Every structure is written in structure tokens, then in C-alpha cells.
Amino acid sequence: MENDNRSATETDGKDEAGVKGSLRSTGNRDPGSRFGGLEAAVEASIASSIGTKLGDITAPYPVTATELGILSNDRTPEALAKLLEKGVKTYAGGDGKDTKTSYEDPEKVSPEQKLLRDVEQLVAKIRHIGEKGDGHDDDAGGHKEMDMAANVLTSVLLRSSPESGIDPREVEIRREVFGTNALSEKKLTSFLQLCWEASHDFVLCMLIVLGTISIVVEATTHEGPCNTCWIEGAAILFSVCIVILVTAGIDYAKQFAFIRLSKSLHESNTKSVIRDGKQISVTDDDIVVGDILSVNSHNLASIPADCVLLGPASDLKMNESSLTGESHLISKHPGDVVLSGTNAAQGSGKMVVIAVGVNSVSGKIKARVYETGDHEDELGGEGENSPLYVKLDDIAKKIGLGGTFAASIAFIVSCIIGLGVEGDSVSNLVDYLVTAITVLAVAVPEGLPLAVTLSLAFSSNKMMSEQNLVKHLEACETMGCATTICTDKTGTLTANKMTARALYSGKVNYAVDDPAVTLGSYVMSHQGGLGKSVIDLICQCISINSMNETVLYFDNNGKELSSSGNPTELALLHVVHELGESVENIRDTTKGRSDKGKLGEFLSQGKQYGFSSARKMMSWAVPLEGDRYRLYSKGAAEVILARCTKFVGILGEDSDMSTADSQIMQDVALGYARRGMRCLALAYRDLPAGFDLDSLSATLTNSDGSPAFEGETELTLLALVGIEDPLRPEVPGAIEKCYTAGIDVRLVTGDSPNTAVSIAYQAGILRDFHFIEGTTERVADNLKENILMEGKTFRSKVYRVSKDGTSEFDQAEFDKIWPHLRVLARSSPDDKLTLAHGLNQSNLFADKEVCKRLLAEDGIRIFPDRQVVAMTGDGTNDAPALKRADIGFAMGIAGTQIAKDAADIILIDDNFASIVTAAKWGRNVYASIQKFLQFQLTVNIAAVITALVGAFTYQISPLAAIQLLWVNLLMDSLASLALASEPPLESLLQKPPVNRTDSMITNHMLANMLGQAAYQVIVVMVLLFKGPDIFDGMEAGHILYEDDINSVHYTLIFNTFVWMQLFNEINCRNLKGEFNVFSGVFNNPLFYGIWITTAVLQALIVEFGSIAFKVADDGLELKYWVVSMILGLGAFPVYQIIHIFFRIFQKNGWASK
């Protein structure tokens, strides 16, 4: 809800020192800025005016949330002009009526009045820009005026600073005045509403009706006093209530599980803001109006609030398709509004937040969606269309049809045989109908959806503790089918702890082997080392040509060196520090690079050429005297070397680079790569006066075919740097598990081929048999055909030019490559998308001849179904591939928010081993559902046959309706809870992936179900027909039933039947006929807790539930309890006998696995 209060809440701490940090860059400006003329005057007015208000953090804000919201909605120069005009008048303390006097008597001009006068002129120019229909002219004027307007908005109206941000003490005040960035939480469905929804189940509705009819009929037709005649009907209704309450309770608990998941996702999503001159990380909810955000396409790519772009910005382009539906990128310039929910696709810049929460554009849309309730669960649903749900839906339909048929037969036969039998025909008819519906209730597997939901929820919760944050529950089960993992290198296979370990400069190679020695200190201590001028150039190149977010700083009172930002750049910055230089000092004192002082004067004069996967390099041009520029570049060694025509000697002299020199440097880079190091090259070029920084090369192109910048050609090489990123120690073991589990692992990286090969070999992705026989060096040149490819070669092979001139994917050619492919080097995000698409679409498994040949000649086993692809990614451009893959894994530490949004699972620790854990839990979901199916279908078969035989012989089932409902509750809700919570076994990774087309019911399961059901039916039939003969003094149950007496005979059958289910439930924890059925049973407290609870409840029902459950009035004697237990325990030897015969049949080829 918008808050239009202009005054801030009174707070303590008005001391001037407390706010100097947030205003130190705006209170010391002088007219000698990057702005000229009017803009310089405005800047001076800002400095003078703000200087008079230092320390007063309780002063009213001259702008409201509503007025800022209008700017967000309109996004025009006119809207910005109106906001500045009104806001500055309010800031100046009135409507500006004394401005004219001020013009006539300059000595009486207050700083606020002078600011108002200057801003009025600026507003007029902005309106003129808007009238021309373009917020930014081609000339510098339009940019400068909108840039100045953005700074007036930031510094005056929002009391912030582009360099220092806001005063941290104002955060709560700003929330009260401008609102919070958190939307109101979606309302939970109430427990009563969930009960109401659960009660709409067709079978439960039928039981409610029949339970009610039973009470009415018994009460109206019963002869004599009706003290207990209503009990059975009431018991049925009570059982229905229990089922409804259990179902609603589980759904209610599931909502809280989703809330916990949402909270975890939210906490993993942080943004960097500047407050009090310091860069800190906050969650989206903590962002307030006035916060300064640094945005680029690598780190902060997803915009959390409506903002206005501040100058200078480096070629910032936004993807606004999420709001506008337009796919093309939108260029943004200073003064433009950047909307929440959009993404930075290119470039970088700095923004001030102007609208948060429901006041922002995307916040308003979300609020409307939440209000109507017309929204999909942002965390993913239960995957109704996933293969598992499709299979289970098919099974449920077949069981339901069978149950309906059985219930109908039971009712019809009971009616036919019961005609003419003495007794109340209406009451008997109701009994027959209740029994038939109860048989249907037992047969229909209501517990299947519950078991799936519980298994997925249980798995996702456990996976959280094992570094997997599951966003979409169906991703758990899909991961159980994964046949291929396409993984990044940095941070996933490696520790993402970049350290520079080698440097080549001036034809001297400095390589450090001792981990206790730093590269910089080694270079400085080396006899006859690099000259001071060379070291200075290297330090300047590294410090200037790096992102603002990558910084070194001293923490703990200046005693500990800390860092934040891009790991690769940090490795280079540490070299600068080790060489005795200050990164911050170099940046702050370099024109065209500093963002300090004079409203970014220096930064505006520089030119940044951002990094992209196509360029594989970045540069920064800074001004020198005489209208000249020096351009610093860094990037992939082969890219930079190809652009170098000179190199710097050991003492700083420039030398022409001969072919031999170039080959030597390429060999050095190759040597670094073969040691598993990422090799970067540092270079520079001095550009002459008048050089056009935006000019493009007529001959040189980037890897994607786009023209290179002319300034990035004819470079002078400064150094080659080898950066080491050690392999995570747990990765080789994890990859070995993948191969054992039938999961192929492919490395997809932007690194050079030899770096990729070195890491892949260390990790175990590449094995000795992947290399040409007889070779000993494990390098790229020694690999067999198609084992490794570079992205450029890969694209040229799998795409062909169609007749109409467009590029067309060639699946047939792709199918020749992918079975062998293990490493894709120098790849782009588009290559990941191609790989995911091609693997998904491949039907190579259907060509049996090719599969046989691959197995015979190359030892490559093709999975007998389509490939299920898991893909890792961390960058914004990885999002399409993560979406296209069956399971997308985003990096929780290094990943951008867009990558996390596109992913199904977030790797909290960025560790490959966590992917293997996800595969194990995914397979466990299938195993848990199979265990439940094995148990439930056994009960179904036995219960339905028992009911049908009873109907054929005695017109009534030996198991009363209320008893069948207890069995139904036992096998549905309680069994699903127990079996769905079984933890995964390591043995799950010792078999192939789950085949998505295979039946859920294996031959092992079928043998166990039919064998156990046959045993149970035989036991029940013997007790039903021979029980009175076996046990002296036992009266037949069907005779006593006619006299409305609860018999020991039928109670014994009921008790034995339940105990056979309980002991078979332990058997059902095993799917492969394992000998020790108790193995690991005590590793699952939920299982044995539910089992013991159920057993105790059964005992209580038999001994004390005579009225409600229609058991014998005095319970069972000890001898009958012994009989029930012995027959129940018989499930164990039966299990062993079944699987002994199964193994015999399997050995002789009569039964498949």
C-alpha cells in the first residue's frame, strides 16, 4: 500500500559524522565536472544545497511514493521533468514564488533557490527532448541532460549518492515513507477449506451417503430398542472423517513445506547495494528506495525494483520480454527507467531505486495475480505431466476399473443369493451396498497421489540438507531417469578458488610450485626480474580493466585482506597486491576509470568494452594527455595473442612480435593449459588523438562472426598469466559413481582444449581408453576422434545451411558425434542449448545395429530410451539451456539470479558431488513408489477376493465395511507415510537409470504381490470355511451375523488379515528379493514408528472396539492371538520361497529381471 507521508519518523542520531559517508561524494562537488554549462551549474547547486543539510536524516523527503510510481508507469522525459519540477520546489521550501527576486539580487539567493532556478532550466531542456520524441539525441547533449536529471533525482529528491548510496540509518524510515520491496504473502488455504476439498472425493461421498442411509435404515427398521444399531453407520462416517482429516492435514503441512522452500530460495537471492560507501549484500526484500544498485549481465542481471539508470553506463541493453513480450533488446541510457522483473542482457551500469514492492510495475502485476488467486505455484507443482504421474495415473485407472467391476459383482451376487433370505430386505440391501462401496474404496488407490507427494516432499527436504535446493518437485523423480550430465568446470568440478600460479612477461617465465609462495612475491624476489615500468603496466592493466564489483578490501579493523566479485579477476587483483600496489588507488587516480569525486567525472571519460562469450575478452580505454587514449585488454590467451603485433620486454621496451615469438608464447600458454591452468593474456594499446573508440575492424571478427572493435587490434602483449583452480577432492569419486550408475558425464566449458582435457582427465571424465593407443601424454591432440570438440567445430558440424539460406540443425550428424563426445571446449551458452536439444531429440537408441556396433567397437553402451539430460549453468546466457534440459542445475554461489530462476534445482554449494546425490534421491522416489505399489496391490488383491468369496457364499464379506475401511486407511495413508520416507541406498547407484517407458511393476514385484496375495487368500479361506472345525467351540461367523452378533470367527479372520499386511509391509521395503528384509529398518524412525503405532491400534481395536469395529465383544483369547501372529509372520518365509523360485526361473531364462 502506498504511503504518501512526506515527513520521516523521528529517529535518534542526527550527528553530522553519521551521514558524511552517504553524502561525502555529493557534498564536495565543484563546477569542474564532466558536465558543462547549465549541467555544471546544477551540479554546483546540488553540492551547495546538500552541504547545508548534512546530518538531518529526519528531514522530509521532497517526493512521494505515488509521484515516483507515476515515473515508473510513464517512463517519459516529461514524467521525469514533472517529478523534478515539483520535487525541487518542495525541497526548496515552497512553490518558488520568490525566485524572481533571487534573480534580481544574487546576494540573496539561497542554495535551494539557486538549485531551483537551475533545475527549472534543466527541466525545460528535458521537455524539449521529450517533445522531439527521443529521450536521447545522437549528440552528447541529450545524454548529459538526462544524466544530470537522474543525478538531481538521486541526490536531491531521494537523498542518496551515486557513489556512497544511502545512510544505513534511513533504511527503516524509507520503508515507512516509500514502502517495502516485499509483497504480501500468498494466503494459505485454510485447514477447513482443505477438508472441504478432500470430502469431494467420489468414493468418500458415496460412503458418507451410505453411512447416513445405514443409520436411518437401522434406526427405523430395527426390532426392539436401538441402543447400538446406529454404530456401524456412525463408524463408517467416522472413518471417512479420519481419511478426510489425514488428507487435509498432509496437504496443509505441504503448504508450509512450500513456504520453507520459498524462504530458502529467497535467502539464496541476494543483491549488492551501496550504503554508506560500502558494498553490501541484501535480499530483495531489504532493498529500499534510494539504494544504489550496480547492474551487469554477469552478476546482477535480474532487476529487483524499478530504477533510474545513472551515468555513465556501458552499452547497457535490457531484455524486457517478461513484461512487454518483445524479444529484442532495449538500449538504456542515463535517465531511463529500468523496470523490475527485466534482465540485463548486455553491458553494465549503476541505478537508483525509485519504486519497490506494490509500487513497482512488476509488483503491481504480481499483487493483482495474487489477489485473484489465478497463479501457478512459483515453486513448481507436483509434475502431473511427468512420466511418473502418467504411469501412476494409468495404473490407478486400471485398478479403479477392476475395483468397480469387483464391487458391482459383489453387490449383484449378494442381492441375487440374498433374495428370499429371511430378514429385513431393506436393511440387507443397505448392507450389501455398503460392502460393495467399501470394496471399491479398498480397491481404488487413493494413496497413490499421496505417496508420490510425500515421497517427493520428503526427498526435496532431505536433499536440501545435502546441498540441493529443489524448486520443482517433479525434478526429483526426473533426476532418477538422468542418463547424461553436462557439467561446467569452474566451481562445479573445481573449487572456484582461483589463484595465479604462473606469469610470462618479457620472455621470462615465472612459475610457482610451492603453494606457500605467492606469484607476486616470487616475481618481486626473482633475480633480474621485471622492470618497474613493466610491473606498473601489468598492475594498471589488471586494476583498470576489471569490474567495479571485483574489489579487495581490508576487514577486521584493516588487519585482514578480504575480497568480493569475480573469482578470475580476484586472482589477478591479488597479484597486484602481492606486487606492492593498491588496486583501489590505481582505479581512483586514473582518469576514465575512477568513480570517485566530481560526480563520476573520470569514469565518464573512459570507454569499457564488456566481456562476452563471443568476444572472450574485455577492454577499458582511459584518456591520456593530448586527446589520446590507452586501451587495456585481457582475455583468453589465444584471442589476445592473435591481436598482438608487439610485446613488452623485461625492461619495458616494445618489440615487434615475430612468428617465432608468437609461437613461443603460444607454447607457454599451451604449457599452462596442460597443467590445468586457465591462461589469460594482458595487453595494451596507445590510441592516437581523434581515434574513434566505437570504430569496427574491417578484417578481424569475433568468434560469432561479429566485427571486432578496431581499438582492440594491433595490441602490445604485457603478460600471460596462468590461473589455477584446483579440482574438488570429492569429484573423481562422484564421477566414478555416475559411470557405475550408467550416467554419462560431459564437460562443457569455455576453457581452452588442453585446460579442459587436463581437468577432465583428473576428474575421471576422460579415461585412458579415450586416448589414442600408444600415446602417453594426456593432451587434446592425443584424444580419439570426436572425444573432444571446440565449440566452433561442433557448431559447424551439427548445423547446415538450408536451401533458404538459414542455419538448420542436423540431427543425423549430431547422432554421429554425441555418443563419443566427452569434452566440449571453448563453448558458448548456445552450444549448451544445442547439446541439450540434440540429446533430447536423439532416437539413436532405436537403431539397434548402430547401438551394437558402438558397443562392439568403442565400448559405448547406448541407453535403450531417449536421453534424459541434466545441465549445469551459472550465467544469464545459460538460462535457455537450463530450461531446455530435463533437469537444470543452477549454481547457488556463482549463479546469476536468471540462471536460478530458469533452473529446477539450485546447487547450494556449486558442487558436482551434489548432482550425484540428486540422482540418488531421484531414483529413490521411484523406488519408494514401487514399494508402496507392491504393498497396496497385494492388499487390494487379497481384500477384493475375500469380499467376493464372502458375497458368493454368505451374501456378506467376512470383513465388515468398517474393518475394510481400517485396512484402507492402513494401506493408503499410513503405509504411504511409512514407505515414502525410506532413505536411499547406495545400491541405487549401482544399476542403470530408470527407464521412463518401463512399467512401474517389475517381474520381481509381480511375483511378490501374487505370491503374498495367494498366501493371504488361502489363509483367509481356510479360516473362513474350516475355522469352526479347526478350533473347538468356535461358532461360524455367518450364522452369528444373521443374529447380529459379533463373532470370534470373523474377528480372528480380520486380525489375521491385518497382521499379514503389517508383516508384509516390512517385506515390501525390498524390491529385488533381498534376503535380509530387516536391513536398514531401524535407519528410518518414521517407518518403524508408524508400524508400531499401527500394531498398537490394531490390538486396541480387536480388544476394545467391539461396538465400532464389529469385533468380538470380549476380544480374542490368547490362543487366537498366537494363531494370528504365526500366520502373519508367515509372510516372511513366503517371501523367501517366492524369491528362491524366482531366482531359479531367472537363472533358467524363464523370468526376466
JOPE-V440991 format. One line per field, one symbol per residue. ss: DSSP state (H for helix, E for strand, C for the rest). phi: phi as a letter, one per 20 degrees, with the letter a starting at -180 (. if undefined). A space follows every 10 residues. Layout:
ss->???
phi->???
This chain:
ss->CCCCCCCCCC CCCCCCHHHH HHHCCCCCCC CCCCCCCHHH HHHHHHHHHH HCCCCCCCCC CCCCHHHHHH HHHHCCHHHH HHHHHHHHHH HCCCCCCCHH HHHHCHHHCC HHHHHHHHHH HHHHHHHHHH HCCCCCCCCH HHHHHHHHHH HHHHHHHCCC CCCCCECHHH HHHHHHHHCC CCCCCCCCCC HHHHHHHHCC CHHHHHHHHH HHHHHHHHHH HCCCCCCCCC HHHHHHHHHH HHHHHHHHHH HHHHHHHHHH HHHHHHHHCE EEEEECCEEE EEEHHHCCCC CEEEEECCCC CECCCEEEEE EEEEEEEEEC HHHHCCCCCE ECCCCCEECC CCEEEEEEEE EEEEECHHHC HHHHHHHHHH HHCCCCCCCC CCCCCCHHHH HHHHHHHHHH HHHHHHHHHH HHHHHHHHCC CCCCHHHHHH HHHHHHHHHH HHHCCCHHHH HHHHHHHHHH HHHHHCCEEE CCCHHHHHHC CCCEEEECCC CCCECCCCEE EEEEECCEEE ECCCCCCCHH HHHHHCCCCC CHHHHHHHHH HHHHCCCCCC EEEEECCCCE EEEECCHHHH HHHHHHHHCC CCHHHHHHCC CCCCCCCCCC HHHHHCEEEC CCCCCCEEEE EEEEHHHEEE EEEEEEHHHH HCCEEEEECC CCCEEECCHH HHHHHHHHHH HHHHCCCEEE EEEEEEECCC CCCCCEEEEE ECCCCCEEEH HHCCEEEEEE EEEECCECCC HHHHHHHHHH CCCEEEEECC CCHHHHHHHH HHHCCCCHHH ECCCCCCCCH HHECCCCEEE HHHHHHHHEE ECCCCCEEEC HHHHHHHCCC CCEEECCCHH HHHHHHHHHH HCCHHHCHHH HHHHHHHHCC CCCCCCCCEE EEECCHHHHH HHHHCCEEEE ECCCCCHHHH HHCCEEECCC CHHHHHHHHH HHHHHHHHHH HHHHHHHHHH HHHHHHHHHH HHHHCCCCCC HHHHHHHHHH HHHHHHHHHH CCCCCHHHHH CCCCCCCCCC CCHHHHHHHH HHHHHHHHHH HHHHHHHHHH CCCCCCHHHH HHCCCCCHHH HHHHHHHHHH HHHHHHHCCC CCCCCCCCCC HHHCHHHHHH HHHHHHHHHH HHHHCHHHHC CCCCCCCHHH HHHHHHHHHH HHHHHHHHHH HHHHHHHCCC CCC
phi->.fcefeeeff ceneffffdf ffdfedecec ffdfeclgff ffffffffff fedgnefeff eebdffffff fffelcgfff ffffffffff ffnrdnfeff gfffcgfefe gfffffffff ffffffffff ffnbfbffef ggffffffff ffgffefdlc bgedmefgfe gfffffednd eeefffffff fffffffffe ggffffffff fffgfffffe dfenfdecfe ffffffffff ffffffffff ffffffffff fffffffedd cecdclmdec dcfgfefcfo fddedbfdee ddeebfcdfd eecdlfcded ffddneefed fccgnfedef necfebmbrc cdfdbclfee ffffffffff ffmebeffen eemgefgfff ffffffffff fffffffffg fffgfffffn ffpfffffff ffffffffgf ffffefffgf ffffffffff fffgfdmdee edgffgffff egdbdddfef needeldfcf cbbcblmddd cddffedeff ffffeffmff fgffffffff ffffebfgfe cdbedlmmed edbbpfgfff gffffgffen ddffffffdd fncfddmllm gfgfeecddf fbffelabbb ecfdfmmecd ddcbrggfff gfdedcbeef dofecfeeff ffffffffff ffffeneedd ddbbbeefgn fefefdfece cefenffeff fedledfead cedecffffe fgffffffff emdfdcecbe ffgfffffff fffofedgff effnedfecg feeffmfcbe gffgffeedc effeneecfd ffffffeffe fccdeledgf ffffffffff efdgffefff ffffffedme deffaffddd cdacegffgg ffffffcddd efeeffffff feeecdefdl dggfffffff fffffgffff fffgfffffg ffffffffff ffecmbffef gfffffffff eeffffffef dfffdfffed bfffefefff deffffffff ffffffffff ffffedgfff dfneefffff ffemdfefgf ffffffffff ffffgfgffd ddmgfefegm feecgfffff ffffffffff ffecdgffdl dggdmdfgff fffgffffff ffffgffgef fffffffeme bef
